[in-house]
């Protein structure tokens, strides 16, 4: 009984694991069965594989066909196994004699034999390199993404016959060369710019501090004060994404099928802005087979929540884990998956239901009880996890008309990049001594510091300690708010290129806790 094997891979969470495809051909009436915990898409592969073989000029074996996907105790999902199953069948028939042992193969088959793209090509390519495979065969559309990984030969195929011709040595396919040169320059200089924002200098300063340290931020102001406009321009001042961060982000977007055509690598920090009607699973992630939500798609970027109190209370409370840990864990009866979700939260809200509670030029129609009830939709524990609270008052007409053009984003980004470089050098040195952030993740910014790091990196002199103590007592700040203020003060000092945190840095950081001092 001829038995053949091919190596494939599937994605579990954001990482890939190896799957061995075994095909057994036994004498008897024709049957085709797939075992190894296949889902519906994998079970249906029999129809796709047999049709693709017939339409590509190959005779399907008239025997009892058994396809096993090992390990058999892990559920297999998706259509990535079509191509390796077809090639293993042809190997069992003797059409392909060798070439499958050192190769990872993924691809979906169309009925006419074309190889269609799949999700998760980047994690599969990383696995192929790490497990010692010599090459990985992927659909043509996934080749550029897979080639982001070095030390692995990426072979693109567009059809089943082409893959067979390549594996039998009758044709040559040049591997896609590994190269990331130029990818980070393609999107520079595009998008909204802060020069278009008139007034709101103190809000723009707070956004600069938030971008420099990766701090969460909440803007509070009446309708039309420019909160959404400024939030949409945050990506233009964020520090340049590193290659390691780009790979992390691309893996998530790859498994979600969210990569843009012609853009194999996410080269700019993500900006996600879900509507307030989003479900808990859409925001945090979930489903029968858990997939990443918006918090993970915003990894290493910005998650903007406009009209924050309008989001479901359960969804907002679910944000507490990713905000604290930089990851989100989704548990099901048969599996538990952890997705990275280290993002900068930018949120905006009105001061009251009508929006004019703090506007001196408009009368507010809300009672104090209504205002209190509206703001109580944002729980104290969630508010504690937001580093910066800033008020965005309405811009006066004369200021909109006569104010000169604002500072361009490129200038602000230069200062942000310098501050972030200081942090990368600081935490790079710490990482060498074994210190890491929450969940064992590397630390890239001040916002990700652990309590132990705060004690050593955010040390204050006597004047600074006295100032912070006074603020703690008068504003009744929590212990978490105390740590947030220290982190923000450290970022302000980095923007000033100051090794020490001076009292003026602490004073500015305390001013960014406006909701802690609100009296209704």
C-alpha positions in Angstrom: 0.0 0.0 0.0 1.7 3.2 -1.1 1.9 5.9 1.5 3.2 9.4 0.8 3.9 12.4 2.9 4.1 16.1 2.4 4.8 18.9 4.9 2.4 21.8 5.3 1.5 24.3 8.0 -1.4 26.0 9.6 -1.8 29.1 11.8 -2.7 28.8 15.5 -3.1 32.2 17.1 -0.6 34.3 15.2 2.1 31.6 14.8 2.2 28.7 12.5 2.7 25.0 13.4 3.8 22.2 11.2 1.2 19.7 9.7 2.2 16.5 8.1 0.0 15.4 5.3 -0.2 11.6 4.9 -1.9 10.0 1.9 -2.7 6.3 1.9 -3.9 4.5 -1.3 -5.6 1.1 -0.6 -7.2 -1.3 -3.0 -11.0 -1.3 -3.2 -13.9 0.7 -4.3 -13.3 4.5 -4.6 -13.7 6.4 -1.4 -12.1 9.5 -0.1 -11.9 10.3 3.6 -10.0 13.0 5.6 -9.0 12.5 9.2 -7.1 14.5 11.8 -9.9 16.8 13.1 -10.6 18.6 9.9 -13.2 21.4 9.8 -15.8 21.8 7.0 -13.4 23.7 4.7 -10.8 20.9 5.0 -13.3 18.1 4.5 -14.5 19.9 1.3 -10.9 19.9 0.0 -11.6 16.4 -1.5 -13.9 18.0 -4.1 -11.5 20.7 -4.9 -8.4 18.4 -5.1 -10.1 15.8 -7.3 -11.5 18.4 -9.7 -8.2 20.3 -9.9 -6.3 17.0 -10.6 -8.8 16.1 -13.4 -8.8 19.6 -15.0 -5.0 19.7 -14.9 -4.7 16.5 -16.9 -4.0 14.1 -14.0 -5.9 10.9 -13.3 -7.3 10.6 -9.8 -6.5 7.2 -8.3 -9.6 4.9 -8.2 -8.8 3.5 -4.8 -9.6 3.9 -1.2 -8.0 7.3 -0.4 -7.3 8.2 3.2 -5.8 11.6 4.0 -4.4 12.1 7.5 -3.4 15.5 8.9 -1.1 15.2 11.8 -1.0 16.0 14.7 -4.4 14.5 14.8 -5.4 16.1 18.1 -5.3 19.7 16.8 -8.3 21.0 14.8 -7.3 21.9 11.2 -9.0 24.8 9.5 -9.0 26.6 6.2 -8.0 25.7 2.6 -4.2 25.8 2.9 -3.9 22.0 2.7 -5.4 21.7 -0.9 -2.1 21.9 -2.7 0.0 19.7 -0.3 -2.8 17.0 -0.4 -2.9 17.1 -4.3 0.9 16.8 -4.4 1.0 14.0 -1.9 -1.6 12.1 -4.0 0.6 12.5 -7.1 3.6 11.3 -5.0 1.7 8.2 -3.9 1.0 7.5 -7.6 4.7 7.8 -8.4 4.3 11.0 -10.5 6.4 12.9 -8.1 9.3 10.8 -6.8 11.0 13.1 -4.3 11.3 16.7 -3.3 8.6 16.9 -0.6 10.6 16.0 2.5 12.4 19.4 2.8 9.6 21.6 1.6 6.7 23.3 3.4 3.7 23.6 1.0 0.6 25.8 1.4 -2.1 26.8 -1.1 -5.8 26.6 -2.0 -6.8 25.0 -5.3 -9.4 26.3 -7.7 -11.4 23.7 -9.6 -9.3 24.4 -12.8 -6.0 23.8 -11.0 -5.1 27.4 -10.2 -3.4 28.0 -6.9 -5.2 30.7 -4.9 -3.8 32.9 -2.1 -4.1 31.9 1.6 -3.9 33.8 4.9 -0.9 33.6 7.2 1.9 33.2 4.6 4.3 35.2 6.8 3.9 33.0 9.9 4.3 29.9 7.7 7.5 31.3 6.2 8.9 32.0 9.6 8.0 28.4 10.7 9.6 27.0 7.6 12.9 28.7 8.4 12.8 27.8 12.0 12.0 24.1 11.5 14.9 23.6 9.1 13.0 23.3 5.8 15.0 24.2 2.7 12.1 26.0 0.9 8.5 26.9 1.1 6.1 26.7 -1.8 3.4 29.4 -1.7 0.8 30.9 -4.1 2.2 33.7 -6.3 0.1 36.3 -4.5 1.7 35.4 -1.1 5.3 35.2 -2.4 6.3 38.8 -1.6 5.0 38.4 2.0 6.7 35.1 2.5 10.0 36.5 1.2 10.2 39.0 4.1 11.8 36.1 6.0 15.5 35.6 5.4 17.3 32.2 5.1 14.4 30.4 3.4 13.9 29.8 -0.3 10.4 31.1 -1.3 9.1 29.4 -4.5 5.9 30.9 -6.0 3.5 28.8 -8.0 0.4 29.8 -9.9 -1.1 26.4 -10.7 -1.0 22.7 -9.8 0.7 21.7 -13.1 3.4 24.3 -12.5 4.1 22.9 -9.0 4.4 19.4 -10.4 6.7 20.5 -13.2 8.9 22.2 -10.7 9.1 19.3 -8.2 9.8 16.8 -11.0 12.7 19.0 -12.3 11.1 19.7 -15.7 10.9 23.4 -15.1 12.9 26.0 -13.0 11.2 28.6 -10.8 13.5 31.2 -9.5 13.0 31.8 -5.7 11.8 35.2 -4.7 14.8 37.1 -3.2 14.6 38.3 0.4 14.5 42.1 0.3 12.9 44.8 2.4 14.7 47.7 0.8 12.4 50.5 -0.2 9.3 49.1 1.6 9.5 51.7 4.4 9.7 54.6 2.0 6.6 54.0 -0.1 4.1 55.8 2.0 6.1 58.6 3.4 4.6 62.1 3.2 1.0 61.1 2.7 -2.1 61.6 4.8 -3.5 64.4 7.0 -1.1 66.8 8.5 -1.1 68.8 11.8 -0.3 72.0 9.9 -4.0 72.0 9.0 -5.1 72.2 12.6 -5.8 75.8 13.8 -5.3 76.6 17.5 -5.5 73.9 20.2 -1.8 74.2 20.9 -2.1 72.6 24.3 -3.9 69.6 22.9 -1.3 69.2 20.1 1.4 69.3 22.8 -0.4 66.5 24.7 -0.7 64.4 21.5 3.1 64.9 21.0 3.8 63.6 24.5 1.4 60.7 24.0 3.1 59.8 20.6 6.6 60.1 22.1 5.9 57.7 25.0 3.1 55.5 23.5 0.7 56.8 26.2 -3.1 56.3 26.1 -5.0 59.6 25.7 -8.5 60.9 26.2 -9.7 64.2 24.7 -12.7 65.8 26.3 -14.5 68.7 24.5 -17.7 69.9 22.8 -18.7 68.9 19.3 -16.7 70.6 16.6 -13.7 71.3 18.7 -11.5 69.2 16.4 -11.0 66.1 18.6 -11.6 63.6 15.7 -9.6 65.8 13.3 -6.5 65.8 15.6 -6.9 62.0 16.4 -6.8 61.2 12.6 -3.5 63.0 12.4 -1.8 61.1 15.2 -0.2 58.6 12.8 1.6 61.4 11.1 3.6 62.1 14.2 4.1 58.6 15.6 7.7 57.4 15.7 8.9 55.4 12.7 8.0 51.7 13.0 11.0 49.4 13.5 11.5 46.3 11.3 10.7 44.0 14.3 7.5 45.9 15.0 6.6 45.7 11.3 7.0 42.0 11.3 4.9 41.6 14.4 2.1 43.8 13.0 2.2 42.1 9.5 1.7 38.6 11.1 -1.6 39.8 12.6 -2.8 41.5 9.5 -1.8 38.4 7.4 -3.8 35.9 9.4 -6.8 38.3 9.2 -6.5 38.8 5.5 -6.1 42.5 6.1 -3.0 43.1 4.1 -3.5 45.5 1.2 -2.8 44.3 -2.3 0.8 45.1 -3.3 1.8 45.8 0.3 3.4 42.6 1.8 4.7 44.5 4.8 2.9 46.9 7.2 5.3 49.8 7.0 3.3 52.4 8.9 1.8 52.1 12.3 -1.8 51.0 12.1 -4.7 53.4 12.8 -7.9 51.6 13.7 -11.2 53.5 14.3 -14.1 51.1 14.9 -17.7 52.4 15.2 -19.2 52.5 18.7 -21.7 49.8 17.7 -18.9 47.2 17.4 -19.4 44.0 19.3 -17.2 42.7 22.1 -15.8 40.0 19.9 -15.1 42.6 17.1 -13.2 44.8 19.4 -11.3 42.3 21.5 -11.4 39.3 19.3 -13.2 36.0 19.5 -15.6 33.7 17.6 -15.9 30.0 17.5 -12.4 29.8 16.1 -10.9 32.8 17.8 -9.6 35.5 15.5 -7.9 38.9 16.4 -10.1 41.9 17.0 -9.5 45.6 16.5 -7.2 45.8 19.6 -4.8 43.3 17.9 -5.1 44.9 14.5 -4.0 48.1 16.2 -0.9 46.4 17.6 2.1 48.8 17.5 -0.3 51.5 16.3 -3.3 53.5 17.4 -6.8 52.5 18.4 -9.1 55.5 18.2 -12.5 55.3 20.0 -14.7 58.3 19.1 -17.6 59.0 21.4 -16.2 56.7 24.0 -19.3 56.6 26.3 -21.4 55.3 23.4 -19.4 52.0 23.3 -20.9 49.0 25.1 -19.9 48.9 28.8 -18.8 45.3 28.4 -16.6 46.1 25.5 -14.9 49.0 27.3 -14.3 46.9 30.4 -12.8 44.1 28.2 -10.2 46.7 27.1 -8.7 46.6 30.6 -6.6 43.5 30.0 -5.0 44.5 26.7 -4.3 48.0 28.1 -2.6 46.6 31.1 -0.9 43.5 29.6 -0.4 44.4 26.0 -2.1 41.1 25.0 -5.5 39.6 25.0 -6.3 36.0 25.9 -9.4 34.3 24.4 -10.4 31.0 26.0 -12.7 28.4 24.5 -13.5 24.8 25.6 -10.9 23.3 23.3 -8.3 26.1 23.0 -6.9 29.2 24.5 -5.3 31.8 22.3 -3.3 34.9 23.1 -3.0 37.7 20.6 -0.7 40.7 21.0 -2.4 44.0 21.5 0.1 46.6 22.5 -1.5 49.8 21.1 -1.9 53.4 22.0 -5.5 54.2 22.9 -6.7 57.6 21.7 -10.3 58.3 22.8 -12.6 61.3 22.5 -15.8 62.2 24.3 -18.2 65.0 24.9 -18.3 66.5 28.4 -22.0 65.7 28.6 -24.8 64.2 26.4 -25.6 67.6 24.7 -21.9 68.3 24.5 -21.8 71.9 25.9 -21.2 71.4 29.6 -17.7 73.1 29.4 -18.5 75.5 26.5 -18.7 79.1 27.8 -20.5 80.3 24.6 -23.3 77.7 24.6 -25.8 76.8 27.3 -25.8 73.2 28.5 -29.2 71.6 28.7 -28.0 68.7 30.9 -28.6 68.4 34.7 -25.7 67.6 37.0 -27.2 64.2 37.5 -27.3 63.6 33.8 -23.7 64.7 33.4 -22.6 62.4 36.2 -24.5 59.5 34.8 -23.0 60.1 31.3 -19.4 60.2 32.5 -19.9 57.2 34.8 -20.2 55.1 31.6 -16.4 55.3 31.7 -15.4 53.3 34.8 -12.7 54.4 37.2 -10.5 51.4 36.5 -10.6 52.1 32.8 -9.9 55.8 33.3 -6.9 54.9 35.5 -5.4 53.1 32.5 -5.5 56.2 30.4 -2.3 58.2 31.0 -3.4 61.6 29.6 -6.7 63.4 30.0 -6.8 66.6 28.0 -9.6 69.2 27.5 -10.2 70.4 23.9 -12.3 73.6 24.1 -14.1 75.0 21.1 -11.9 77.0 18.8 -13.1 80.6 18.4 -14.0 81.9 15.0 -11.2 84.6 14.9 -8.6 82.0 15.9 -9.8 79.7 13.0 -9.6 82.6 10.5 -6.5 84.5 11.6 -4.3 81.8 13.2 -1.2 81.1 11.2 -0.6 77.6 9.7 0.3 75.1 12.4 3.5 73.3 12.9 3.8 70.5 10.3 3.7 66.9 11.3 7.2 66.2 10.0 8.7 68.7 12.5 6.7 67.2 15.4 7.7 63.7 14.3 11.4 64.6 14.4 11.1 65.5 18.1 9.0 62.3 18.7 11.6 60.2 17.0 14.5 61.7 19.0 12.6 61.0 22.3 11.7 57.4 21.2 15.3 56.7 20.2 16.3 57.7 23.8 13.8 55.1 25.1 14.8 52.4 22.6 18.5 52.8 23.7 17.4 52.8 27.4 15.2 49.7 27.2 17.7 48.0 24.8 20.3 48.1 27.6 17.7 46.9 30.1 16.7 44.0 27.9 20.3 42.7 27.8 20.1 42.3 31.6 17.0 40.2 31.3 14.3 42.7 32.2 11.1 42.6 30.1 7.7 44.2 30.0 4.3 42.6 30.8 3.8 39.1 29.4 7.5 38.8 28.7 7.2 41.2 25.7 10.1 43.5 24.8 9.7 47.2 26.0 9.8 49.8 23.3 8.4 52.9 25.0 7.9 54.5 28.4 4.2 53.6 28.5 5.2 49.9 28.6 7.4 50.2 31.7 6.7 47.8 34.6 6.5 48.9 38.2 10.1 47.8 38.8 11.3 49.8 35.9 9.5 52.9 37.1 11.4 52.8 40.4 14.7 53.0 38.7 14.0 55.0 35.5 11.5 57.6 37.0 13.3 58.6 40.1 12.5 62.1 41.3 14.5 64.7 43.3 13.1 66.1 46.5 11.2 69.0 44.8 9.6 66.6 42.3 8.5 64.1 45.0 7.0 67.0 47.1 5.1 68.2 44.0 3.8 64.8 43.2 2.8 64.1 46.8 0.7 67.3 46.9 -1.0 66.4 43.6 -1.7 62.8 44.9 -3.4 64.2 48.1 -5.4 67.0 46.5 -6.6 64.9 43.5 -7.0 61.7 45.4 -5.0 59.9 42.7 -4.9 56.1 42.7 -1.6 54.1 42.8 -2.0 53.4 39.1 -2.6 57.1 38.3 0.6 57.9 40.3 2.6 55.5 38.1 1.0 56.9 34.9 2.0 60.4 35.9 5.6 59.3 36.5 5.7 57.6 33.0 4.3 60.8 31.4 6.9 62.9 33.2 9.6 60.6 32.0 8.5 61.1 28.4 8.3 64.9 28.8 11.9 64.8 30.1 12.9 62.7 27.1 11.4 65.3 24.8 13.6 67.8 26.5 16.6 65.4 26.2 16.9 65.7 30.0 18.4 62.7 31.9 16.7 63.8 35.1 12.9 64.4 35.6 12.6 68.0 36.8 9.7 69.5 38.7 8.4 71.2 35.6 8.1 67.9 33.9 6.1 66.5 36.9 3.9 69.6 36.9 3.0 69.1 33.2 2.3 65.4 33.7 0.0 66.2 36.6 -1.9 68.7 34.5 -2.8 65.8 32.1 -5.0 64.2 34.8 -7.9 66.6 34.3 -10.7 64.1 34.9 -9.2 63.2 38.3 -9.8 66.7 39.4 -13.3 67.1 37.9 -16.0 68.2 40.3 -19.5 67.8 39.1 
